[in-house]
Structure formats: structure tokens, C-alpha cells
């Protein structure tokens, strides 16, 4: 079975980017904090 892709709102995506820039953490650490995958396509 494959994994189901999640659909994130524009607001969530923007908040995630803002969190990354303001936190000083790596993308992997931010993704873990937000409970999402750090995979980028």
C-alpha cells in the first residue's frame, strides 16, 4: 500500500516557511516539529 498524500492549506505552508526562517533550525528539525515529512520534490 502507498502512502496517502496530505493536502496542506496555503496558510499552513506559509506558516511552516516562516517557522523555518525564524527558528534557525534545519529543515529536518522543523519538519519533525511540525509533524510533516522533510522530503521536497
C-alpha positions as CSV (number, residue, x, y, z in Angstrom):
1,X,0.0,0.0,0.0
2,X,1.2,3.5,-0.8
3,X,1.1,6.5,1.5
4,X,-1.7,8.9,1.1
5,X,-0.6,12.4,0.2
6,X,-1.7,15.1,2.5
7,X,-3.1,18.4,1.3
8,X,-1.9,21.5,3.3
9,X,-3.5,24.9,3.1
10,X,-1.6,27.9,1.8
11,X,-1.7,29.3,5.3
12,X,-0.1,26.2,6.8
13,X,2.6,26.2,4.1
14,X,3.4,29.9,4.7
15,X,3.4,29.4,8.5
16,X,5.8,26.4,8.0
17,X,8.2,28.6,5.9
18,X,8.0,31.4,8.4
19,X,8.7,28.9,11.3
20,X,11.8,27.6,9.4
21,X,13.2,31.1,8.8
22,X,12.6,32.4,12.3
23,X,13.7,29.2,14.2
24,X,17.2,28.9,13.0
25,X,16.7,25.1,12.9
26,X,17.4,22.8,10.0
27,X,14.6,21.8,7.6
28,X,14.6,18.3,9.0
29,X,14.2,19.6,12.6
30,X,11.4,22.0,11.6
31,X,9.6,19.2,9.7
32,X,9.8,17.0,12.8
33,X,8.5,19.8,15.0
34,X,5.5,20.3,12.6
35,X,4.9,16.5,12.2
36,X,5.5,16.5,8.5
37,X,7.9,14.9,6.1
38,X,11.0,16.9,5.1
39,X,11.0,15.4,1.6
40,X,11.0,18.1,-1.0
41,X,10.1,17.3,-4.7
